[in-house]
Amino acid sequence: MDDTPQPTLGVQLRKARTRLELTQEQVARAVGFVPTVYGRIERGDMLPSVPKLRELCVVLGISADVLLSLPPVPSVPGKPHAEEPPETSPAIRRLATLVRDLPPQRLKLFRVALQTILEPPEEPGADGS
């Protein structure tokens, strides 16, 4: 059995990235990689450091166990399970990744636009006039 994690890690990274409809460049920038380095990781030519692996997990919304193709850990009787964070939709994670890369002025504009969308317009005459 081959225990090298590179090939399976790369396959899982690619699956997670394409599920979120992100490019290699977007993921690379989100975690601070040069795009060619991230490409080498996806191809199985190299492994990320542990801190970068953690960042990849956060950006792609996937657990390290899945990325490393580890089998599920059986529950131990009498031990509570660590509660898993709720699953965030791929669309929300993709939006978060895109927003994270915005310069401050555009981020401010995005926030204003989003608040405008979320706050329903007042109906004419709704104030009793």
C-alpha positions in Angstrom: 0.0 0.0 0.0 1.3 3.4 -0.9 1.0 5.8 2.0 2.1 9.0 0.2 -0.7 11.5 0.5 0.2 13.7 -2.4 -1.9 12.1 -5.1 -5.1 11.7 -3.0 -4.6 15.2 -1.5 -4.4 16.7 -5.0 -7.5 14.8 -6.2 -9.5 16.0 -3.1 -8.3 19.6 -3.5 -9.3 19.6 -7.2 -12.8 18.2 -6.3 -13.3 20.7 -3.6 -12.1 23.6 -5.8 -14.2 22.7 -8.8 -17.3 22.1 -6.6 -16.9 25.8 -5.5 -16.3 26.8 -9.1 -13.0 28.4 -8.1 -9.9 28.6 -10.3 -6.5 27.4 -9.1 -5.4 31.1 -9.1 -8.2 32.1 -6.8 -7.4 29.3 -4.3 -3.7 30.1 -4.5 -4.2 33.8 -3.7 -6.7 33.0 -0.9 -4.0 31.0 1.0 -0.9 32.9 -0.1 0.5 30.5 -2.7 1.9 31.4 -6.1 -0.5 29.8 -8.5 2.2 27.4 -10.0 2.9 26.1 -6.5 -0.8 25.4 -5.9 -0.9 23.6 -9.3 1.9 21.4 -8.2 0.1 20.5 -5.0 -3.1 19.6 -7.0 -1.0 17.4 -9.4 0.5 15.6 -6.4 4.0 16.9 -7.0 4.4 18.5 -3.6 2.7 18.8 -0.2 1.7 22.0 1.6 2.9 22.8 5.1 0.5 22.1 7.9 -0.5 25.7 8.4 -1.2 26.0 4.6 -3.1 22.7 4.7 -5.3 24.2 7.4 -5.9 27.4 5.3 -6.8 25.2 2.3 -9.4 23.4 4.5 -10.9 26.7 5.5 -11.0 28.2 2.1 -12.4 25.1 0.4 -14.7 24.2 3.3 -13.4 20.7 3.7 -12.0 18.8 6.6 -8.3 17.7 6.6 -9.5 14.1 7.1 -11.3 14.3 3.7 -8.3 16.0 2.0 -6.0 13.3 3.3 -8.5 10.5 2.6 -8.4 9.3 6.2 -11.1 6.8 7.3 -13.7 8.1 9.7 -12.7 7.7 13.4 -15.1 5.3 15.2 -16.9 6.8 18.1 -15.6 5.9 21.5 -18.4 4.9 24.0 -18.8 7.5 26.7 -16.9 10.1 24.8 -18.9 13.0 23.2 -18.4 13.7 19.6 -16.9 17.0 18.7 -19.7 19.0 17.1 -19.1 19.6 13.4 -19.6 23.1 12.2 -22.7 23.5 10.0 -22.0 23.0 6.3 -21.8 26.2 4.3 -23.1 26.1 0.8 -20.5 26.2 -2.0 -22.0 29.4 -3.3 -21.5 31.1 0.1 -17.9 29.8 0.3 -17.2 31.0 -3.2 -18.6 34.5 -2.4 -16.5 34.6 0.8 -13.4 33.8 -1.2 -14.1 36.5 -3.8 -14.9 39.1 -1.1 -11.8 38.3 0.8 -9.7 39.4 -2.2 -11.4 42.8 -2.6 -9.4 46.0 -1.9 -10.8 48.0 1.1 -12.7 50.6 -1.0 -14.4 47.9 -3.1 -15.2 45.9 0.1 -17.0 49.0 1.5 -19.0 49.3 -1.8 -19.9 45.6 -1.7 -21.1 46.0 1.9 -23.2 49.0 1.1 -24.7 47.2 -2.0 -25.4 44.1 0.1 -27.1 46.1 2.8 -29.2 47.8 0.2 -30.3 44.5 -1.2 -31.1 43.1 2.2 -33.1 46.1 3.5 -36.4 46.2 1.7 -37.4 49.6 0.3 -40.0 51.5 2.2 -43.4 51.5 0.6 -44.7 54.9 -0.3 -47.1 56.0 2.4 -45.9 53.3 4.8 -45.2 56.0 7.4 -48.8 57.0 7.6 -48.6 60.1 5.4 
